[in-house]
Amino acid sequence: MTYRGDYASADFRRSLNKISIIFHDSEPVRTQVRHLYEVINTPSAPSEQTKRTIVGLIYKLCQDNGFKGLTEYDIDQAFAENKQTPQDPGFGDF
């Protein structure tokens, strides 16, 4: 989840590789990882589709690890998008 906002980074790709290794015996997880790679590598894929695919994979990993009562919404809110911070309009130096 740490790197989910920067899916173009090498750290994100390394994390996906680790998932594939750790969950080598889970065909559903490996299938979702392959699907995520396809979505990320499709230039025309909307960023929202990529985000939804990442959340879906994290949700599947949580289910496989026995997390109960967790929803995709919970995962989505765990790392909410950074909101734009107000910039100094230049009125501070009087």
C-alpha positions in Angstrom: 0.0 0.0 0.0 2.9 2.3 0.6 3.7 2.6 -3.1 0.2 2.4 -4.5 0.1 6.1 -5.5 3.2 5.9 -7.6 2.6 2.9 -9.8 5.3 4.0 -12.3 8.0 3.7 -9.6 10.5 0.9 -9.4 9.5 0.4 -5.8 5.9 -0.3 -6.9 7.1 -2.9 -9.5 9.4 -4.5 -6.9 6.4 -4.8 -4.5 4.3 -6.5 -7.2 7.2 -8.9 -7.8 7.3 -9.7 -4.1 3.5 -10.4 -4.1 4.0 -12.8 -7.0 6.7 -14.7 -5.1 4.9 -14.8 -1.7 1.6 -15.7 -3.2 3.1 -18.1 -5.8 0.6 -20.8 -4.8 -2.5 -18.6 -5.1 -3.7 -18.6 -8.7 -6.3 -15.9 -8.1 -3.7 -13.5 -6.6 -1.3 -14.1 -9.5 -4.1 -13.5 -12.0 -4.9 -10.2 -10.4 -1.2 -9.2 -10.4 -1.0 -10.0 -14.1 -4.2 -8.0 -14.7 -2.8 -5.0 -12.8 0.4 -5.2 -15.0 -1.8 -5.2 -18.1 -3.8 -2.2 -16.9 -0.7 -0.2 -15.9 1.0 -0.9 -19.2 -2.0 0.2 -21.2 -1.4 3.8 -22.0 -5.1 4.5 -22.8 -6.3 3.0 -19.4 -7.9 5.7 -17.3 -6.1 6.4 -14.0 -9.3 5.6 -12.1 -9.3 2.1 -13.6 -5.7 1.6 -12.4 -6.6 2.8 -8.9 -9.6 0.5 -8.8 -7.4 -2.4 -9.9 -4.8 -1.7 -7.2 -7.5 -1.5 -4.5 -9.0 -4.8 -5.8 -5.6 -6.5 -5.5 -5.0 -5.2 -2.0 -8.5 -6.3 -1.0 -7.8 -9.8 -2.4 -4.5 -10.0 -0.5 -6.3 -8.9 2.7 -9.0 -11.6 2.2 -6.3 -14.3 1.7 -4.6 -13.2 4.9 -7.8 -13.5 7.0 -8.7 -9.9 7.4 -12.4 -9.9 8.3 -14.9 -7.1 7.9 -12.6 -5.1 5.6 -14.1 -3.5 2.5 -12.6 -2.0 -0.6 -13.9 1.3 0.6 -11.8 0.9 3.8 -8.7 0.3 1.7 -9.5 3.2 -0.6 -9.8 5.5 2.4 -6.6 4.2 4.0 -4.6 6.3 1.6 -6.9 9.0 0.5 -5.7 11.3 -2.3 -3.7 14.2 -1.2 -5.7 17.4 -1.4 -4.2 20.4 -2.9 -2.8 22.7 -0.2 -3.4 26.4 -0.4 -0.6 28.4 -1.7 0.5 31.8 -0.3 -1.2 34.3 -2.7 1.7 36.8 -2.0 -0.2 38.9 0.5 1.9 37.8 3.6 4.7 40.4 3.2 3.2 43.7 4.4 
